[in-house]
């Protein structure tokens, strides 16, 4: 089974290299048709979001990144451990642009948890309903 790297997603979404964009599009079509199976990881999805949101590179807003990336990670023939959590994190990222994608993943991990606490100094978690931020106690 093939493992998809960050640049395959980025080349397809960014469309900034015609040959690579076409090749990646064909690959994603084969995944959609089920004639190909591949896998990737949460870390790769996080890196894709980082690259696409980078002000030095593409500067895409969270809502646009989510709109373009969610259909790709939702492809049945693309295996991602915790896929539903990744899809939920993309939604959280689009809904709460004050969160980076990595923090949206934390929120997605905490949803449905009996104890939704995050140990962090990042005060933006205080703005997320259902998530309690605590700081490490002095030692």
C-alpha positions in Angstrom: 0.0 0.0 0.0 1.3 3.5 -0.9 1.8 6.2 1.7 0.9 9.7 0.6 3.3 12.4 1.5 2.5 16.1 2.0 3.6 17.3 -1.4 1.0 15.1 -3.2 -1.8 16.9 -1.4 -0.2 20.3 -1.8 0.6 19.9 -5.5 -3.0 18.9 -6.2 -4.7 21.6 -4.0 -2.3 24.4 -4.9 -2.3 23.6 -8.6 0.9 25.5 -9.1 2.7 22.9 -11.2 0.5 21.8 -14.1 2.2 18.4 -14.7 2.2 17.4 -11.0 -1.3 18.8 -10.4 -2.6 16.6 -13.3 -0.7 13.5 -12.0 -1.9 14.0 -8.4 -5.5 14.6 -9.7 -5.3 11.3 -11.6 -4.0 9.5 -8.5 -6.9 11.0 -6.3 -9.4 9.9 -9.0 -8.1 6.3 -8.8 -8.5 6.5 -5.0 -12.0 7.8 -5.4 -12.8 5.0 -7.9 -11.3 2.4 -5.6 -8.8 1.1 -8.1 -6.0 2.3 -5.8 -5.6 2.2 -2.0 -3.3 4.4 -0.1 -2.7 5.6 3.4 -1.4 8.7 5.2 -1.3 10.1 8.8 -2.5 12.9 11.0 1.0 14.3 10.9 0.9 14.6 7.1 -2.5 16.3 7.2 -1.2 18.7 9.8 1.8 19.5 7.6 -0.5 20.0 4.5 -2.5 22.5 6.5 0.7 24.2 7.7 2.1 24.6 4.2 -1.1 25.8 2.7 -1.7 28.3 5.5 1.9 29.6 5.4 2.0 33.3 4.7 5.3 32.8 2.9 3.8 30.2 0.5 0.1 30.0 -0.2 -1.6 31.9 2.7 -4.9 30.1 2.2 -7.6 30.8 4.9 -8.7 27.9 7.2 -12.1 27.7 5.5 -10.6 27.3 2.1 -8.0 24.7 3.2 -10.8 22.7 4.9 -13.0 23.0 1.8 -10.2 21.6 -0.5 -8.7 19.1 1.9 -11.8 17.5 3.5 -13.0 15.8 0.3 -9.5 14.2 -0.2 -9.1 12.9 3.3 -12.7 11.6 3.1 -11.9 9.3 0.2 -12.8 5.8 1.3 -9.7 4.2 -0.3 -7.4 6.6 1.6 -6.7 5.1 5.0 -5.9 7.4 7.9 -5.8 6.2 11.5 -8.4 8.2 13.3 -9.9 9.5 10.1 -13.1 10.7 11.7 -11.1 12.7 14.2 -9.0 14.3 11.4 -12.2 15.2 9.5 -13.7 16.7 12.7 -10.4 18.6 13.3 -10.7 20.2 9.9 -14.2 21.3 10.8 -13.0 22.8 14.1 -10.2 24.5 12.3 -12.6 26.1 9.8 -15.1 27.1 12.6 -12.5 28.5 14.9 -9.7 30.2 12.9 -8.0 31.4 16.0 -6.9 27.8 16.5 -4.1 26.4 14.5 -4.8 23.0 13.0 -2.7 21.1 15.6 -4.8 22.7 18.3 -8.0 21.8 16.4 -6.7 18.2 16.5 -6.4 18.5 20.3 -10.0 19.7 20.5 -11.2 16.9 18.3 -9.3 14.4 20.5 -11.0 15.9 23.6 -14.5 15.9 22.3 -16.6 13.2 23.8 -14.0 12.7 26.5 -15.2 12.5 30.1 -12.5 14.9 31.1 -12.0 17.5 28.4 -8.9 19.2 29.9 -5.9 20.4 28.1 -2.7 21.2 29.9 -1.4 24.2 28.1 -0.4 27.8 28.4 -2.3 28.6 25.2 -5.1 30.8 26.3 -7.1 30.4 23.0 -8.3 27.1 24.4 -10.3 29.2 26.9 -12.5 30.3 24.0 -13.5 26.7 23.0 -16.8 25.6 24.7 -16.4 22.2 26.4 -12.6 22.4 26.8 -11.0 23.3 30.1 -7.5 24.6 30.0 -5.2 24.1 33.0 -1.6 25.1 33.4 1.0 22.8 34.8 1.1 23.3 38.6 4.4 24.8 39.9 6.6 22.2 41.1 
